[in-house]
């Protein structure tokens, strides 16, 4: 009743909608949603070099794939934005902010 909008940090896969996140939100709230953080890091893991404990994985930076994934995420958000004009899904998103991932520079 006294809530203007919801804000959430979402770190999912390449797309938000196929995971059912938008539909589930739309089913329980009629308030706008702002995704306050989302994104993907530029470090591509190489499963062939995975360590014995599943965490010591070697890889390399892959900024091309990072950019490709971010474009997919932005397009997915635009399809659900309140300002969507064509090819829209449920229109309730009011925006999102891409996380820069600079806090993990050592990767």
C-alpha positions as CSV (number, residue, x, y, z in Angstrom):
1,X,0.0,0.0,0.0
2,X,2.8,2.5,0.9
3,X,5.3,1.1,-1.5
4,X,6.1,3.0,-4.7
5,X,8.2,0.5,-6.5
6,X,10.4,-2.6,-5.9
7,X,14.2,-2.7,-6.4
8,X,16.2,-5.8,-6.7
9,X,19.7,-6.9,-7.6
10,X,19.5,-9.7,-10.2
11,X,22.5,-11.8,-11.3
12,X,20.9,-14.5,-13.4
13,X,21.9,-16.1,-16.7
14,X,21.9,-14.5,-20.1
15,X,18.2,-13.7,-20.1
16,X,15.8,-12.8,-17.3
17,X,12.4,-13.7,-18.9
18,X,12.9,-17.4,-19.6
19,X,13.7,-18.0,-16.0
20,X,10.2,-16.9,-15.2
21,X,11.3,-14.0,-13.0
22,X,9.3,-11.4,-14.7
23,X,6.1,-13.5,-14.8
24,X,6.4,-14.4,-11.1
25,X,6.9,-10.8,-10.1
26,X,4.0,-9.7,-12.2
27,X,1.8,-12.4,-10.6
28,X,2.4,-11.0,-7.1
29,X,2.8,-7.3,-7.5
30,X,1.3,-4.4,-9.5
31,X,4.1,-2.0,-8.6
32,X,7.0,-1.1,-11.0
33,X,10.3,-2.9,-10.7
34,X,13.7,-1.3,-10.9
35,X,16.6,-3.7,-11.3
36,X,19.2,-1.9,-9.3
37,X,22.1,-4.2,-10.3
38,X,22.6,-6.7,-13.0
39,X,25.4,-7.8,-15.3
40,X,28.0,-10.4,-16.1
41,X,31.7,-10.4,-15.5
42,X,34.2,-10.5,-18.3
43,X,36.0,-13.6,-17.0
44,X,35.2,-16.7,-19.1
45,X,35.7,-19.9,-17.2
46,X,37.2,-22.9,-19.0
47,X,35.5,-26.1,-17.7
48,X,38.3,-28.3,-19.2
49,X,40.7,-26.8,-16.7
50,X,38.4,-27.0,-13.7
51,X,40.0,-27.9,-10.4
52,X,39.2,-30.9,-8.3
53,X,37.0,-29.0,-5.9
54,X,35.0,-27.3,-8.6
55,X,36.1,-23.8,-7.7
56,X,39.7,-23.6,-8.9
57,X,38.8,-22.9,-12.5
58,X,41.1,-21.3,-14.9
59,X,40.0,-19.1,-17.7
60,X,40.6,-15.7,-19.4
61,X,39.0,-12.4,-20.0
62,X,36.3,-12.4,-22.7
63,X,35.0,-8.9,-23.2
64,X,33.3,-9.8,-26.5
65,X,31.1,-12.4,-24.8
66,X,30.5,-10.0,-21.9
67,X,29.2,-7.4,-24.2
68,X,27.1,-9.9,-26.1
69,X,25.4,-11.1,-22.9
70,X,24.9,-7.5,-21.6
71,X,23.1,-6.6,-24.9
72,X,20.9,-9.6,-24.4
73,X,20.1,-8.5,-20.9
74,X,19.3,-4.9,-21.9
75,X,17.1,-6.1,-24.7
76,X,15.2,-8.4,-22.3
77,X,14.7,-5.5,-19.9
78,X,13.5,-3.3,-22.8
79,X,10.8,-5.8,-23.7
80,X,9.4,-5.5,-20.2
81,X,9.8,-1.8,-19.8
82,X,6.9,0.5,-19.2
83,X,8.1,2.5,-22.3
84,X,8.2,-0.6,-24.6
85,X,6.7,0.2,-28.0
86,X,7.0,-3.1,-29.9
87,X,7.5,-6.8,-29.2
88,X,6.6,-6.2,-25.5
89,X,6.0,-8.6,-22.7
90,X,4.4,-7.6,-19.4
91,X,5.3,-3.9,-19.1
92,X,6.3,-3.1,-15.6
93,X,10.0,-2.5,-15.5
94,X,11.1,1.1,-14.8
95,X,14.9,0.6,-15.5
96,X,18.1,-1.1,-14.5
97,X,21.7,-0.4,-13.7
98,X,24.6,-2.5,-15.0
99,X,27.1,-3.4,-12.4
100,X,30.7,-2.7,-13.5
101,X,32.4,-5.7,-11.8
102,X,35.5,-3.6,-11.0
103,X,35.5,-4.9,-7.4
104,X,36.9,-8.2,-8.8
105,X,39.8,-6.9,-10.7
106,X,42.0,-9.8,-9.8
107,X,40.1,-12.3,-11.9
